[in-house]
Amino acid sequence: MGSVLPDLIAPNLRILFTGTAVGSASARAGAYYAGPGNAFWPTLHTVGLTPRQLSPDQYRSLLDFGIGLTDVCKVASGSDREVGGDRFDVRRFVALVAANGPRIVALNGERSANVVLGRSAGYGRQPDRLSGAAVWVLPSTSAAARGYWDITVWQRLADDARA
């Protein structure tokens, strides 16, 4: 079974953003973070990780800014509940990180953090490292998680990426 959306990856990225799985709207659009109300694209610009606000269909241009995208589940789309835990491929994800050496792995949402780290994790920089990469846990940009939104954690990540 192929990927819903291919990884956007290159060696030595500044940041590799990692979600749980592509949402249904993103799968239909063939572009990451395309769901209505998803704050990913405006947030990248607001915190200074991109010089202008990109749209989902421009996701491939993130490589120009040293940013990559992937998900822990590459074979299904939908909400975390719809995808379920049996489709997560942490081994594949860890191998992807090891093979490409991003400086920072940014886990977009607590669910992706719990899956990758194997434990509950609060928002912010973690003591863990993945193949040498610093690990950040971020509030999800999904509209469904708006109640947990806090852009200040994203700003601290951006500051760390610039350091």
Residue pairs with C-beta under 8 A, 6 or more apart in sequence:
1 75
2 75
3 74
3 75
4 21
4 22
4 27
4 71
4 74
4 75
4 76
4 77
5 22
5 26
5 27
5 30
5 31
5 32
5 71
5 74
7 68
7 69
7 70
7 74
7 96
8 32
8 59
8 60
8 62
8 63
8 68
8 69
8 70
9 16
9 68
9 69
9 70
9 96
9 100
10 63
10 68
10 100
11 100
11 101
12 100
12 101
12 102
12 103
13 63
13 66
13 67
13 68
13 100
13 102
13 103
14 65
14 66
14 67
14 102
14 103
14 104
14 161
15 49
15 66
15 67
15 68
15 102
15 103
15 104
15 105
15 106
15 157
15 161
16 67
16 68
16 69
16 70
16 97
16 100
16 102
16 104
16 105
16 106
16 133
17 40
17 67
17 68
17 69
17 70
17 106
17 108
18 69
18 70
18 71
18 72
18 93
18 105
18 106
18 107
18 108
18 112
18 116
19 32
19 69
19 70
19 71
19 72
19 108
19 109
19 112
20 71
20 72
20 73
20 80
20 83
20 88
20 109
20 111
20 112
20 115
21 71
21 72
21 73
21 74
21 76
21 77
21 78
21 80
21 83
21 87
22 32
22 71
22 77
23 33
23 34
23 35
23 38
23 77
23 78
23 79
23 142
24 35
24 77
24 78
24 79
24 82
25 34
25 35
25 36
26 32
26 33
26 34
26 35
26 56
26 77
27 77
27 78
28 34
29 56
29 57
31 56
31 57
31 59
32 40
32 56
32 59
32 69
33 40
33 41
33 56
33 59
33 141
34 56
34 57
35 142
35 143
36 143
37 143
37 146
38 141
38 142
38 143
39 141
39 143
39 149
40 108
40 141
41 53
41 54
41 55
41 56
42 53
43 141
43 151
43 154
44 50
44 53
44 54
44 67
45 51
45 52
45 53
45 54
46 151
46 154
47 151
47 154
47 155
47 157
47 158
48 158
48 162
49 65
49 67
49 158
49 161
50 62
50 65
50 67
51 65
54 61
54 62
59 69
62 68
62 69
68 100
68 102
70 93
70 96
71 112
72 88
72 89
72 90
72 93
72 112
72 115
72 116
73 83
73 87
73 88
73 89
74 89
74 92
75 87
75 89
76 82
76 83
76 84
76 87
77 83
79 144
80 111
85 115
88 115
90 115
90 116
90 118
93 116
94 116
94 130
94 131
97 105
97 130
97 131
97 133
98 130
98 131
101 131
101 132
101 133
102 133
103 133
103 134
103 161
104 133
104 134
104 135
104 136
104 157
104 160
104 161
105 116
105 130
105 133
105 134
105 135
105 136
106 136
106 138
106 157
107 113
107 116
107 117
107 121
107 135
107 136
107 137
107 138
108 138
108 140
108 141
109 138
109 139
109 140
109 141
109 142
109 145
110 120
110 121
110 123
110 137
110 140
110 148
111 140
113 120
113 121
113 126
113 137
114 120
114 121
116 130
116 135
117 126
117 128
117 135
121 137
122 137
123 137
123 138
123 139
123 150
123 153
124 136
124 137
124 153
124 156
125 134
125 135
125 136
125 156
125 157
125 160
126 134
126 135
126 136
126 137
128 135
129 135
134 160
136 153
136 157
136 160
138 153
138 154
138 157
139 145
139 148
139 149
139 150
139 153
139 154
140 148
140 149
141 149
